[in-house]
């Protein structure tokens, strides 16, 4: 281990309300930052937080607010009580922080970060569009589903500008469950918007309509500037609204432009070949993108584009915000447009006029195109996630949409971007005459900001390394405005999907805001599986542990309590009247705990599709459902205790204990070491023993002792073969790791059989050729699968939470666990983010000699759990100082303070 010059560094990774540039700040923002020191056992003892209105104020120390030195070790979710009176709606602020440590050092101030206070009085009435026109003669009908919008030329002196932002949102695209515009300043794409609306916002009858705020400062130029948008909408409410706001050095704020009839609007029907034909799944239909370069305005977003012949924008007379809606700032990071250049991209030529572009990885988004054509020509474009057996694109995708489009190219350059959100890896061109260069067609992905260096993993198992990358890229590629099952087909958030999606996101990215926002959405808009609603409680607790921020627990406590009651939501009754649905909308459900039996009635999803349930036999009292209920009650007891609802905590803990006892007494078969599937109403047992019944019970800790856990684990491990769906294995793997059977779990993950339709990740990578986690093991198990369904990303979270055993014990990683369970792996190297900073673990074993290098971030401590057989334990820091006595907690658990340490020990048996 190398020597490092001792220093206390300036804090970094600043965030407010979990966002790097928050614009949803109310009266009491929550500040977080990372601390760094090269000293062992360094800890923050005090912080100084300053707030100012303009960047130049920092140089003069003209602070709007100065906390002075606050004696506190807290650096996550920090609230500043007396700041509220200084903050005003719609205003921009900067903040910085510096710290003192327990060793007498003072850091420099951090780099400044911005935030904006939410403005509840944005002057929004009507938005703009291009009015549709009827077809006449041979002219193409102006359908109006797509529109190009440009502001007047805006004269700006950038010497006056501290910060410039564009506030924007759109309506009319709600039926396709997707963000509907790309926003530009001077030809640079600021991002995608607006975020999906949230019905029944926080239990009310209103719908939250989200606006986004984009930082445009770096893209303004002295002189003339142009704001532009490419938008789509399919209802009569279609409209776009934005403002360019400049915050000046002198402290004033100026609205430079508002989207109104002074803007220009070009109907995009001709440019996109929109004849009213839609690309459809069962759940939505979006505009086909039959790009026609005879009408497509190349370079339309640049400030130099001549739009004098474009008509004036039309103001849609309908209000953008209805009486039962409220306009609020989006609660996560903005979705950006990323031009994708993957190292594995390649072109395959079938014939001179039939070529396939393999982008290397699947993307969610569209295309950016720069094609040179020697002639006017028409090209058929096929896109998809998979290839047919003959190597051509499967454009009629398994999950429903048929990605077939036609481009009309002109002689010369053809530069354009598409707008709609599609899921694809392959692009096939039919009929194109000319040279096709590798960079002529690239992915135009839609995703939230994702620093690739926040999470990394390498081991001596190449297969496991590839599974980690699959999971990591899954999170990167599926980070849009809310976590959904798949953007290809349904585009709907589900609690069960979020359980895997959010946990994987926690382990590879320090962006916690999207998981929180998605959970917040699902609390208001629950889905149909009865067990899924219970996962909202589990995810709320994990949000608290990972972020250290109790905001969601406090604001959603009552709603979380209702999740313990059963009852169908209004959305489940597709054929019911609106009045009936309205009566159910705010239903609290009913408690279906049967006091006489000591179990809950009803059932959940168990697994999907139904054929993957291992023959599970449903009854009145079902083992998987009750096991999840046991976990939910236990978790709700912890939430209630944190919020000082002691009576609730006692009730929930008692209910959990009762369910656990009766599950074991009534449904555990001591002869086989398995759980029966269910009880009937008369308490007769359905004696079938599906793997699901035992796995759910084992996962949630429904066992009395290690001997019982061992017997259950032997059954759940299934001789090294996965059973059930790719979703269910989350519970299967978690149960094995947490019950002391890591080697069995790793055996399942590293099954090398990659034959078609085999249930292994080797087959998913090599045979299915997935680059984003799929919905099922293969088309054989679910013919309508998608290859972009994050509930299959379990390996990523399992590697971090299971193999490395890294989990927060106390909120905000004040204390976290490291419990390396490497199985037959001989080495691994892992970095995972936390709200306190990066955690690194390097493990090496050689003939019983074990080395574990760990880096613990400041303001945190690690409980390192060693194997039961560990002996001759020694601990040194990076300077060679011996810490063995200082950190040892007991024979198997070491409490490691902040810093970098090498732990060595002898071990008789590698595995558990």
C-alpha angles and dihedrals in degrees: 000000000000127000116251126201107251113247144143106229129208114269117259141175090065118189138172118206087354092301129109090218107021120190097170095077117144126178098305115040119191114228126203134176143166122247125207133195133159090214122100115243093013115159136175112254099173141006137201116208122189130188126197137169104230134028093241089059089071091065091053094038088235095159126185087201132012118183093195114212109332113195101226139122091210119116101156126075091355114181123200108206100197096046096081097082091057096055123085132188115267095012127127122231139181126210138190135182137198130183146207122219135211091258096064099261129133121206128217118257116274121248108276120264129198135230135172127213114236115256112217090186103060105159095241120152113135130005131213136251139145111276112240118241131204121252115265126185112321095337120119111252113254096233093171100215091127128039137182112213130191132180122225114268107284120210112215132170103213090199086074095048125098096167135353124198136179116218110201146163138158140206135207101057096084094109092067096047093227141111107266113203144049112215124210140187115193091340096310115119108232093188148280129294168254112002119233115275120248117228121209089021109211092341096309132121091247130095119228109227110198129219124194129217119211126195107233098169098112094049101053119102130202106259123019124011136177133208114203139175138192108206141175131200134165106192133070089256093066109140140137126216132181144152129207105216124190121201106203131212090245090064097256128121126221130192101218097185140356122200103257139126090297085076123084123240130194119193107236097205093104096040091051096037089236108179093159094271112137136205100231143194123178088271108041146006122218132189116276112237104225093164113209110192091195086074104021109106103228115215088010093152096055120103092237096057113119109232098163092121094050114105121248114269116267118233110225104226093214114097113252091220116046125207092262093050135076128203112229137163117265113259102220141041121303120258111247134201113242124189103221123218108173119189090228095055113128144164122234118198117211093169136338090276099033118067135159125213114205105197089201093239134033116259135196109224135043143285138285109207135196106170125167112209127192091205145013105277146155121235130192113221123202123187135180151138097250142036127235118240088263091059097254124123118277093223095168090070123215090240095056117265118108109214101203118139138160125222122201107207128195129217109275127016121003110191121171146127128223121228112201122094113247134163113230148132101183130061118187123193119204120192100007113147115200144042116322111203121200093246096043091096122030137169116267097201128194113217144130121258108289122180104207094207097064094084129029138159136186130169140157089269109085090191093055090048090054091048090054091051090048090054095043093049089046090062093044094050097043098047101114127131096306133005109260137176093251133334089215099070122359106012092199129135116238128187093225091052090048091055090066097029097052095042091052090046091053090057099049105029139041090216102110097160098082093053090049093047091048091051091048089052093050094049087062096037109037121186130232105264107094095214091051092067089061091057088068087071093049092048093048090057092047090049088057093047095047098042103029086222117124095190095108093045092052097044096041103036096111093044090051090052090056090057087072089063119079127225136121118265122234091253090064093067102073095171098042125109120263091245090055091048090048091055090054099042096091097027115146091206124220134281105252096187108130108218093197095055099029093227137093123253128226130049142246139218094286089181141339135266097029091236088067094062095096092239093304111185114216122218137161094279111036126196099219093047093048092046090054089046089053089054092046094051091046091050093045088054089057091048092049091049093051089051091046096246091140098169091052091048092053092048094049093046091050091049091050092050091050094052092047093050094048094045089056096040096046107027110027115098107212091190095063100022091237139111121246114234102242154330124245123227090268089051094250110146126246093217098201111120110209119185087239094063093053095039094053090047092048092045093056095042101255097160136095103224144350093275091060091045090052092054093048091047093053089058096041092050087063096203092297097307125116116237126196127013130328086256094054093055088075087072093038095054096039091051092053096048096046094045093055101263103112094142090061091050093050090049089057092048094048099046100143096204104117099171118137114280094008113138099243139103088238088064092045091054101037106028104026088033093212119175095178118045110273130226094240141011090263142326087277092070096039114015092194095050127145124220091217107062114126096205085084094061094095097124093069095054091039092055092053102033096031114029095031091029094217111162133143113253097181125033115282094012093285081145122012137174129244113189112162111203103175103168107193094344112119097197142005136178118201138176119185129171126239132181086256094051139277120332118204130193127184117184127187129172129185122174094327096320108118127195122188120183113190133180115202118194122234117276090028138089130201128222101211110200113203125198117275089247094054116125140158088044117186130177128197131172124226091274093055095255114149113240099167097115095035096056104033111114099173137326095292106023126064121189105216121194126212115303140060120301141174116218118193127185144153121246129191098199128026117213129058 
